[in-house]
Amino acid sequence: MNDCYVLFYSQARFSYVRMKYLFFSWLAVFVGSWIIYVQYSTYTELCRGKDCKKIICDKYKTGVIDGPACNSLCVTETLYFGKCLSTKPNNQAKLGDQGNLSELVNLILTVADGDKDGQVSLGEAKSAWALLQLNEFLLMVILQDKEHTPKLMGFCGDLYVMESVEYTSLYGISLPWVIELFIPSGFRRSMDQLFTPSWPRKAKIAIGLLEFVEDVFHGPYGNFLMCDTSAKNLGYNDKYDLKMVDMRKIVPETNLKELIKDRHCESDLDCVYGTDCRTSCDQSTMKCTSEVIQPNLAKACQLLKDYLLRGAPSEIREELEKQLYSCIALKVTANQMEMEHSLILNNLKTLLWKKISYTNDS
């Protein structure tokens, strides 16, 4: 009798454990499937290349818009959509008050004249106006003669074409977005650091980023702030020259101040634009201040710290680490910040160039 009771109890317990396992397995599959469905729906909703092409080409054929890339896209069809780089629906920003505004207007009109006939047609003007709502296009126009800005190849309506960049992330390996969902961010960062070029080539790419920081710091058309300095926004070509892949979160300083000032806040965490442009919360008024705390150079050095220190030559590692931490500590509000900014930037570039000048990898 006792043996039968024990056997019955064991079977009942086994059935309970089995049911519990099956329930949680089903729940995990259901939740995972739902996440994938939502992500896929969002992706397909915002990345409809064929629909975008049809809308643009319909407007081109009726004369509403024009531009140097329209013929290739809509007539000869030698220009086509590749992969979707963003599922964010809104990337607009206002032009704002810029230094040398008359020169900037002339520069924009030159770019808008796509067929170079000395006149800007109504279609070209409408295309240019639509494009000027985008940070990235504005920066490409302003920095078109700079080495680390992808060259603008043409436009059609609010579509623009830029030069191809071979490697579209500072480091790491590209994985399907479905797999990305299930990889912990900490493990992903560690894994990414394994997939990088040799150290001299990393140093050359890093110098390119430092030069780009110089390009957008108090230039002839004002100061621009880098509000998302993540590895996925930087790339490089086959010569290991840095190229900016995504510049949508690089905004004119005047615009950012207008966007963030007087925003209601409880703490400094409420005073953030993008991921990296932070101001402080004035507790007396419960409003965000307009002055950004950290300059572009400090954010760039934060990104480069692990990238450069991993595999760095032993003879410069200590000095490199010291300079990187001094760079990360830079604050906009510090006395003589511009002088410190220039000194630290030049010291870093000099240290890296001296080490790689005579290597084949650079």
Salt bridges, closest charged atoms under 4 A:
GLU45 OE1 - ARG48 NH2 3.04
ASP58 OD2 - LYS54 NZ 3.03
GLU77 OE2 - LYS53 NZ 3.71
GLU147 OE1 - HIS148 NE2 3.83
GLU163 OE2 - LYS243 NZ 3.71
GLU180 OE2 - ARG188 NH2 2.60
ASP192 OD1 - ARG188 NH1 2.48
GLU211 OE1 - HIS148 NE2 2.67
GLU214 OE1 - LYS349 NZ 2.91
ASP228 OD2 - LYS232 NZ 3.50
ASP241 OD1 - LYS204 NZ 3.51
ASP246 OD2 - ARG248 NH2 2.25
GLU258 OE2 - LYS261 NZ 3.69
GLU266 OE2 - HIS264 NE2 3.11
GLU291 OE2 - LYS257 NZ 3.13
ASP306 OD1 - LYS305 NZ 3.13
GLU315 OE2 - LYS355 NZ 2.15
GLU338 OE2 - HIS218 NE2 3.56
ASP361 OD1 - ARG201 NH2 3.89
